[in-house]
Amino acid sequence: MTIADPRQLLLDMLEAAIASAQPALCVPPHLPKRPKGRTIVVGGGKASAAMARAVEDAWDGPLEGLVVTQHGYRVACDRIEIVEASHPVPDTAGEAAARRILDLASSAGPDDLVLCLISGGGSALMPLPAAGLTLTDKQAVNRALLRSGATIGEMNCVRKHLSAIKGGRLAAAAAPAEVVTLLISDVPGDSPAVIASGPTVPDPTTFADARAILEKYAIAEPDAAVAHLRAAGEETPKPGDPRLAGGETILVATPQMALEAAASVARRRGVTPVILGDAVEGEAREVAKVHAAIARQVARRGQPSPPPAVLLSGGETTVTVRGKGRGGRNAEFLLALAVALDGAPGIFALAADTDGIDGTEDNAGAVIAPDSLARAAAAGLNAKALLADNDGYGFFAALDDLVITGPTLTNVNDFRAILIQGKD
């Protein structure tokens, strides 16, 4: 079976994945009951403003609060203040917003409800440094971690132990109020302790864990951050901490839900979906090699499914930056995939971040086709050299194969789809 427009099918699956995680759809069914006292809404992340709007539209009582989101992700609200800040490297706007969020939570009484709206990106958007540290210290550590190839779990472990709000500290400040957290997951495994560095849930990691991560990636600066981790002062709230005992945490959207929505689109078009996993991690170019091998097995052997089939996966790969090119982890994955497939007939692919931004670029991701390498060569591009320079963006921009969605107002991590056509 030949698919008339493989690229459009891939784009339709991405659209379905993003639509499944829209806050207007997934937030209202999980709202708690009205409290006797105030309802204070706080939170952070790329989806937090849209989540706040969804709360306002569905809530039947008074509201107040503040959430912080990334520049460009603002959604107008009437009662909840929306602040925009920088991501992935934090800025002073995020620091000021995080301080106000902590103050709001601290003002809650026993009859009040603190409703926390948390989504991916929240860790960088709520950068309240621990005592003795500055925002400059946190920015330096953040930049080093982003370039190191560290996993999101590793990065957030370090962030928690340099923070006054993450790792359960926000919920601890709200005690004894009722704390309900609604989460849109952007992390492999959907752990609430990792999403946005878990500001409202117990933290199982320690200062020793954070020190080990910096040592693993040879990060020895800034001095103040390293000294703070060595001093190992007040630990983050741990499981069993009574201040967090009454909290409720609800996952309202996850990468698996997005993959299932995409799978439904494939089935309706006569294509068999094969979900490889919603928590795939690893160096982007190495993950690409594995995906390429599976795609070839489908094409040659009909395993694990005969074509036409689409391999779907989510999660978050990493990129160890060694070159000077432009491009996020999805562009890196796709360029490595194209090199590994080497023009294999009948195989098309799309990879994109569901928040609409691949790394720090203006694209969500890109697409490849069997002729991608040939078109690149005709344009004078060396795919392997560009991959070595971490310049996936440059490769796909030259081919006009970037996928640009703009801010999607949600974030359920990366979406990858590899379409293998059957023979007529």
N, C-alpha and C positions, 0 to 999 in steps of 0.2 A: 504494500500500500504506500503510495507516494502522497505526502501531505502537501496540499496546494500552497500553503504559505507558512512554512515552519517558523519563521521569525515572528509572525503575528500570533501564532499559537503560544510561543514562549512568552510574548508580552501579555497575552491574555491570562496566562497562568500567574505571572507576577502580579497583575492587577487584582486577581482574585485573592492572592495571598495577602496583599496589603489591605484589601477591603474587609477581609475577615477579622482584622485586628483594629478596626476603627473604633475609637472610644465611644462614639454615639451608639454603637451596636453592643459593645461588650461591657460597658460600665454600669448602666442603669439596673440590670438584673441583680447586681451584687451590692447595691447600696444598703446600709444598715438602717435600723429604725431610728426615728428622731429621739434625741436624748431629752432629759428634763431641762438641762441647761443649754449652753451655747453649742453650736456646731462650728468648729474651727477647721478649715480646709487648708492643708499645707502640702508641699511636695515639689518634686523636680524631675526633669527629664524631657526628652524631645516630644513626648506625647502628653505632657502634664497639662498644657493649656487646653488642648482638646478634651482631656479628661475632665478638667474643671468646668468647661462648657457643658459637657454631658451631665455632670452633677447638678449644675444650676438648672438645666432644663427639666430634670426629673425630681428635684428635691421639693418637698411640700412645706418647708419651714424656713426660718431665717438662717442665713449663712454669713460667714466672714472668713477671710483668710488670704493667703498669698502662695503662689507657685512660681517657680522659675523655669523657663524653657530656653531653648537655643534661639539665637537671632534668626528670624525668618519663620519661626514656628508659633508665633503669637496667634491666639484665637480670642476675639473680643468676649469679655465676660462683664457682667453687671455688678456682681457682689464680691467676686474673688479677684484680687489684684494679680495681674500678670507682669512678671519682670523677665526681660530677655538678657541673656548672658552668653559668654563665649564657650565653645566646645570645639575640639577636645582639650585645649589648654585653657585652664580657668582664668577668670579676670576679676577685677574689683567689683563689677556689678553682681556677679555670682556670689562673691564673698559677702557683700552687704545684704543680699537677699537671704543667704543662708543664716546670717546672724539674726535677721528679723524673723525667719521661720523658727529658729530655736527659741527666740523670745516669745513668740505666739504660743508654741507648745508649752513652754514653762508657765504661761499664764493660765493654763487650763485647770479647772477644779474637778472635784470628784463627780459632779453631775454633768460634766461636759463631755462632748465627743470630739476627738481629734481624728479627722479623716485625712489619711495620707495618700496622695496620688503619686506613685513612683513608676518611672519607666527608664529605659536605657538612656544613658547620657547624664543621668542625675548625679553621678559621682563627681564629674567635672563641673557640673552646673551649680553644685552646692559646696564650694571649696572653703569651708570655715577651718582655718588652721588651728591646731592644738596650741595651748598656751606656750609661749616662747618661740613659736614659728611665725613666719610671714608668708604672705601669698607668693612672694618671689621664690621662697624655698619650695613651696608646693609645685609651682610652675616648672621649676628646674627638674624636680623628680619626675613630674608627669612627662615632660619632653623626653627624658632619658628612657623611661619605661616604654613610651610609644615607639621608639626607634629600636628597642632592644630585642623585640620578638617575644616579650613576655605575654602570657595568656591573660585574658580579662580577669580571671580569678586571682592571679598573682598580682596584677596591677591594683586590684581593689583591696587585697590584703594590706599592701603598703599604704594605700590611701586611708584606710580605716585607722591605721595607727599613727597617722599624721593629722588626724581630724578631731574636731570638737563636736561633730554632729553625726558622723557615720558610725557603722558598727554597733547599732543599737542605742547610741547616745541620744538621738532625737526622741525615741520612745521613753527612755529613762527620764528625760526632762519633762515629759508630759504626765508622768505618774502623779497622782492616782487616777487621772482621767481615763476613760475608755479610749483605746487606740485601735482603729481599724485601717488597715493598709490594703489598697487595691493596686495590684502590680501588673504591668505589661512586661513580659519577660523578653530580654534580649541576650540572655546568656545561655551557654550550653548547660543542660541539666536543670534549668529553671530554678536554681537555688535562690530563695529570697535573701539569703545572706550575701549573695554576690551581686544581685541586681542593684545598681546604683550604690554599691558598697553597703547595702543593708542598713539604712539608718534607723529602722524600727524593729529589727529582729536581733536576737542574740548572735554574737560573733564567736565562732569556734576557733578562730585563728588568734595568734599571739604576737607580741613584739618579736619574739625569737623567730617566728615564721617570716615576718616582714624583713628582719635583718638578713635572713638566709636568702631571700629573693634578691635583695640588692647585691649580695655577694655573688650569687649565681650569675648575674648579668654584669658584674664588674662595675656597678654604679657606686661611686665613693663620694659623690658631692650632691648637694651642698653640705657643708660641715654641720650646720645646725640640724638638718633633717637626720643625718647619720647619728649625731649625738643624742637626739631625741629618742631614736629607736634603741640606742644602747642603754640609755637611762631607764627605759622601760618603766615609766611612772604608772599612772592610773590606767589599768587595763580596760578594754572595752567590755561592756556587759556580756556575760557568758550565759549559756543555757542554764536555766534554773534561777536566774536573777529575779527576785520578787518584783522588781519595778516593771518588768516586762511580762509578768505572768498573765495579765488580763488581755493582752493584745490578740487581735485576730488578723490573719494575713490571707488574702485571697488572690490567686492568679486569675486574672480576667481574660488574658490573651497570651498565647505562647507560640513559639515557632512551629510546634507540631500542628496546631490548629491551622496555621497558614499553609503548611505543606498539604494537609488534607483538603483544604479549599482548592489548591492548585491541582491536586489529584482528581478532584471531581470534574474540573474543566477538561482534563485529559481524557477521562473516561467518556465524557459526552462527545468527544471528537474521535472516538474509536482508537485511542492510544492507551496502552497499558501503563499505569504509573507504578514505579518501584521506588518506595521511600527508603533511602539508604540510611537515614538517621537524621534526627533533629538537633544533634549535639556534636557535630563533626568539628574537631579542632586539629591544629597542626600548622606547620609552615605552609603557606598557600601553594607554593610551587610543588611541594611534595604531595599535598592533598590532591592537586591536579593530576599528578601522575597516576595515582590510584584510581581516580574517577575515569581517566582515559582508558585504563586497563579494563575496567568494568564495562565501559561503553563498547570497546572492541569485542569483548566476550559476548555481549548482546548481539552485535552485528554479525559476528562469525559463527557463534555457537547457539544463539537463541537462549542464552542463560544470563541472568536468572529469569529472563522473560524473552520470548521471541519478539522481534520488532513488528509493528511500530511500538516503541516503548519510550518512556521518559524517566530518567533517573533524577529523583528529587532529593535534595539534602539541605539542611540548615545548620546553624551553629556559627562559629566565628573562627576563621583562620587567623594566622598572624604573619607578619612580614618583618624579617630582619633587614632593616634598611642599610644597604651598602653602597648603592648608587646615588645619583643626583637627579633622577627622573621624577616625574609626577605619576601619582596613581595610588589608589587604595588597594585593599586586600582582594577585592573582587576583580579588579582589572589585572592584578598580578596573577590570580588564580586562572583567569581566562586566557591570558597570554601564555602561561605555562601549559595550559590544556591544549591550546592550538599547536604549540611546539610538539607536545607529546603525541597528539593525534596525527600530525604531519599530513594534513589534507585527506584523512580517511573519508571515503565517500559516505554521504547520507547521514552525517552526524553534525548537529547544530547545538549550540549551547547559549545559555544566558546565566549571568551571575550578577546579583545586585544586592545592595543593602536596602532593606525595607523602609528605612527612614528617609530614603531619597538622596543620601550623601555617602559616597564611597570614600572613606577616609576624610579628607578635607577638601575634596574637589567639588565641582558643580554637577557631577553625574552620579546617578545611583549605581551604575554598573555599565555593562556592555554586552554585546552578542558576538558569537563567532559562527562561521559557516565553513563548509569544506574548502571553499576557495579563499579563505581569509589570508593564509600565508602567501598564496600566489598573487593576490591583489596587493599585498604589502610589498612583495618583492618587485612587482611592476612599478610601484611608487618609490622604489629605492630604499625601502625599510628593511633592516636586518632584525628579525624577530628575536633571535637569541641575544643579540647585543642589547636590544632594548630591555629584554627581561633582566639581563645582568645589571642594567642601570636602573632597575625598578621603575621603568617608564611605560607601564601599561597604558596609562592615560594617553601618552603621546601616540602610541601605536593605534589605539582605537579611534582617537580623534582624527588621525590622518585618513582612516578608512571610513569615517562618518558612521561608526558602529557603536558610539556611546549610547547608553540609555539614560535619558534625562527626564525625571519625573517632577523635580522640585520637591519641596518639603511635603511629606506624606501625612504628617501629624500623628504618626504611630511609629513603632520600632520593635519588631520581633526578629531582629538580627538578620543575618545574610540568607539569601534565597538563591539556590542553584538548581538549574534544570538543564539536563543534557538529553536532547531528543535524537533518537535513532530511528531513521525511517526504514521501513521494510522495502523489499524489492517487489516490483509489479509482477 
